């Protein structure tokens, strides 16, 4: 694979990952935890997609395909065979500070509850806590993050109080994450299907984009596109539901999962980018 090909692919990967990384950071998933999941997925895809018919897939071949060591492939295959989603726990620096606050006697009161800590000081201060559990990150940066996510707050006398032992996303937010995973996975599956030389039977995948749209018009289009997309999806849903009801239980048992997704997007554009496209 040439350098230009790799560079184009690298830029595409970064663009795909950016919104995902926003969700991961918001939910305190570190790069080490993501890396473990990526390793598992590499092994899973190698077995599911790149096995040679009539030949047993070997650990060595998976290692060649994925770039992982044979020992690592054996470990990851064991996790997959156990049908577990395993994440190496690697708490971020803010989490380590909270854990230290909850367990280190220097920062606990007589009832073993976390003390309110003065911001600065050589001992039993928030600054000392961060230095002990967060390495070279400044206490100000950690405090800003913990205040932002509602784990700490400042008291009237200027001390730092731990008000939540952990940041746990709301249930409705987690449900939105689950829905996001389904929608994005479905879109990627169709896109990759079309990339893999399926010219004789492509899946519908279209997008229309216009640049230079002022804010007022963007709002109108958001409303209009939502209304029209809703009507289309409702119509398609009624058709599938009606036709499925005509089939037998055995036909449905051996059937496929099908559907269509429509989404609205909007972002700030480069001042030099006024391009339109319909693809």
C-alpha positions in Angstrom: 0.0 0.0 0.0 1.5 3.3 -1.1 2.2 6.3 1.1 -0.5 8.5 -0.5 -3.1 5.7 0.1 -2.1 5.4 3.7 -2.3 9.2 4.2 -5.8 9.4 2.8 -6.9 6.4 4.9 -5.3 8.0 8.0 -7.2 11.3 7.5 -10.4 9.3 7.0 -9.8 7.4 10.3 -9.2 10.5 12.2 -12.4 12.1 10.9 -14.4 9.0 11.8 -12.8 8.8 15.3 -13.3 12.5 16.4 -17.0 12.3 17.4 -16.4 8.9 19.0 -13.5 10.2 21.0 -15.7 13.0 22.3 -18.2 10.4 23.6 -15.4 8.3 25.2 -13.7 11.2 27.0 -17.1 12.4 28.2 -17.7 9.0 29.7 -14.2 8.6 31.1 -13.0 5.9 28.7 -9.2 6.2 28.3 -7.1 5.6 25.3 -5.8 2.4 27.0 -9.3 1.0 27.4 -10.1 1.9 23.8 -6.9 0.3 22.6 -7.9 -3.0 24.3 -11.3 -3.0 22.6 -9.6 -2.2 19.2 -7.3 -5.2 19.7 -10.2 -7.5 20.5 -12.1 -6.2 17.4 -9.1 -6.8 15.1 -8.9 -10.4 16.2 -12.7 -10.9 15.9 -12.8 -9.4 12.4 -9.8 -11.5 11.3 -11.6 -14.7 12.3 -15.0 -13.6 11.0 -14.0 -12.1 7.6 -10.5 -13.4 6.6 -10.7 -17.1 7.3 -9.8 -19.3 4.3 -12.6 -21.7 3.4 -11.6 -25.3 4.2 -8.6 -24.2 6.3 -8.4 -23.8 10.1 -7.5 -20.2 11.1 -4.3 -20.2 13.0 -3.1 -17.8 15.7 0.0 -17.2 13.6 -2.1 -16.1 10.5 -4.2 -13.8 12.7 -1.0 -12.3 14.1 0.2 -11.6 10.5 -3.1 -10.0 9.5 -3.4 -7.8 12.6 0.1 -7.0 13.5 -0.4 -8.3 17.0 1.9 -10.8 18.6 0.8 -14.5 18.6 0.7 -14.5 22.4 -1.6 -11.5 22.3 -3.9 -13.2 19.7 -4.2 -16.2 22.0 -5.2 -14.0 24.9 -7.7 -12.0 22.9 -9.2 -15.1 21.3 -9.8 -16.6 24.7 -11.8 -13.4 25.7 -13.8 -13.6 22.5 -14.6 -17.3 22.9 -15.8 -16.6 26.5 -18.2 -14.0 24.9 -16.9 -11.3 27.2 -16.2 -7.6 26.4 -13.0 -7.0 28.4 -11.5 -3.7 29.1 -8.2 -3.1 30.8 -9.0 -0.7 33.5 -6.8 2.4 33.1 -8.5 5.3 35.0 -7.7 8.7 33.8 -5.8 11.2 36.0 -9.0 12.8 37.4 -10.3 9.4 38.4 -7.1 8.5 40.1 -7.3 11.7 42.1 -10.8 10.8 43.3 -9.8 7.3 44.1 -6.9 8.6 46.2 -9.2 11.0 48.0 -11.5 8.2 48.9 -8.8 5.8 50.2 -5.7 7.7 51.4 -5.9 8.4 55.1 -4.1 11.7 54.6 -7.2 13.0 52.9 -9.9 11.4 55.1 -11.5 12.5 58.4 -11.9 10.5 61.5 -15.0 8.8 60.0 -13.0 7.9 56.9 -15.0 10.3 54.8 -13.2 12.6 52.3 -12.2 15.9 53.8 -12.9 19.3 52.4 -9.4 20.2 51.2 -7.8 23.6 51.0 -6.7 24.3 47.4 -3.0 24.8 48.2 -0.7 23.5 50.9 2.1 21.1 51.4 -0.1 18.4 53.2 -3.7 17.4 53.1 -4.5 19.9 50.4 -6.0 19.4 46.9 -2.7 20.4 45.4 -0.9 17.7 47.4 -3.6 15.1 46.5 -3.1 15.8 42.8 0.7 15.7 43.0 0.4 12.3 44.7 -2.1 10.7 42.3 -1.9 12.6 39.0 1.8 12.9 38.2 2.8 16.0 36.3 -0.7 17.4 35.6 -1.4 20.7 37.4 -4.0 20.7 40.2 -5.8 23.6 38.5 -6.5 21.5 35.4 -7.7 18.6 37.4 -9.9 20.9 39.6 -11.5 22.5 36.5 -12.4 19.0 35.1 -13.9 17.7 38.3 -15.9 20.9 38.8 -17.1 20.7 35.2 -18.5 17.2 35.5 -20.0 17.8 39.0 -17.6 15.7 41.1 -16.3 18.6 43.2 -17.4 22.1 44.1 -15.8 25.0 46.0 -17.2 25.8 49.5 -17.8 29.3 50.8 -14.4 29.3 52.5 -12.6 28.3 49.3 -12.0 24.7 50.0 -12.6 21.8 47.6 -15.4 19.4 48.5 -16.0 16.0 46.9 -19.7 15.9 46.2 -19.9 12.8 43.9 -17.7 9.7 44.2 -17.9 9.1 40.5 -19.3 10.6 37.3 -22.0 8.3 36.0 -23.8 9.4 32.8 -27.6 9.6 33.0 -29.6 6.6 31.8 -31.1 8.5 29.0 -27.6 9.5 27.8 -26.5 5.9 27.8 -29.5 5.0 25.8 -28.5 7.6 23.2 -25.0 6.1 23.1 -26.6 2.7 22.5 -28.7 4.1 19.6 -25.7 5.9 18.2 -23.7 2.7 18.1 -26.4 0.9 16.2 -26.9 3.8 13.7 -23.2 4.3 13.0 -22.5 0.6 12.7 -25.3 0.2 10.2 -24.0 3.1 8.1 -20.4 1.8 8.2 -21.6 -1.7 7.2 -23.4 -0.4 4.1 -20.4 1.9 3.2 -17.9 -0.9 3.5 -20.2 -3.3 1.6 -20.2 -0.8 -1.3 -16.4 -0.4 -1.1 -15.8 -4.1 -1.3 -16.6 -4.4 -5.1 -20.4 -4.8 -4.7 -21.1 -2.9 -7.9 -23.6 -5.5 -9.1 -25.8 -5.1 -6.0 -24.9 -1.8 -4.1 -26.8 -0.6 -1.1 -28.4 2.8 -1.1 -26.0 5.4 0.3 -26.5 9.0 -0.7 -25.7 12.4 0.8 -26.4 16.0 -0.3 -24.3 18.9 1.0 -24.4 22.6 0.5 -21.9 25.2 1.8 -22.5 28.8 2.5 -25.8 28.4 4.1 -26.6 31.2 6.5 -28.0 30.4 10.0 -31.6 31.4 9.4 -31.9 29.2 6.3 -30.1 26.3 8.1 -32.7 26.4 10.8 -35.5 26.3 8.2 -33.9 23.4 6.4 -33.4 21.5 9.7 -37.2 21.7 10.3 -38.2 20.9 6.7 -35.8 18.0 6.4 -36.9 16.5 9.7 -40.6 16.7 8.6 -40.0 15.1 5.2 -37.6 12.5 6.6 -40.1 11.5 9.2 -42.9 11.1 6.6 -40.6 8.9 4.4 -39.5 6.7 7.3 -43.1 6.3 8.5 -44.2 5.3 5.0 -41.4 2.7 4.7 -42.1 1.4 8.2 -45.8 0.8 7.3 -44.8 -1.0 4.1 -42.4 -3.4 5.8 -44.7 -4.0 8.7 -47.6 -4.8 6.4 -45.6 -7.1 4.1 -43.9 -8.9 7.0 -47.3 -9.8 8.5 -48.0 -11.7 5.3 -45.1 -14.0 5.7 -45.0 -17.2 7.9 -43.2 -17.6 11.2 -40.6 -19.9 9.6 -39.9 -17.3 6.8 -39.3 -14.6 9.4 -37.0 -16.8 11.4 -34.7 -17.2 8.5 -35.0 -13.6 7.3 -32.8 -10.5 7.4 -32.6 -7.3 9.4 -33.3 -4.4 7.0 -34.0 -0.8 7.3 -33.0 2.8 6.3 -31.4 5.6 8.4 -31.7 9.3 7.7 -29.7 12.0 9.6 -29.3 15.8 9.6 -25.8 17.3 10.1 -24.5 20.8 10.5 -21.0 22.2 11.2 -19.0 25.3 10.8 -17.1 25.5 7.6 -13.8 26.9 6.5 -14.2 30.4 5.0 -12.7 29.1 1.8 -15.0 26.1 1.5 -18.2 26.9 -0.2 -18.5 23.6 -2.0 -21.7 21.7 -2.8 -22.0 18.0 -3.4 -24.5 15.3 -4.1 -23.1 11.8 -3.7 
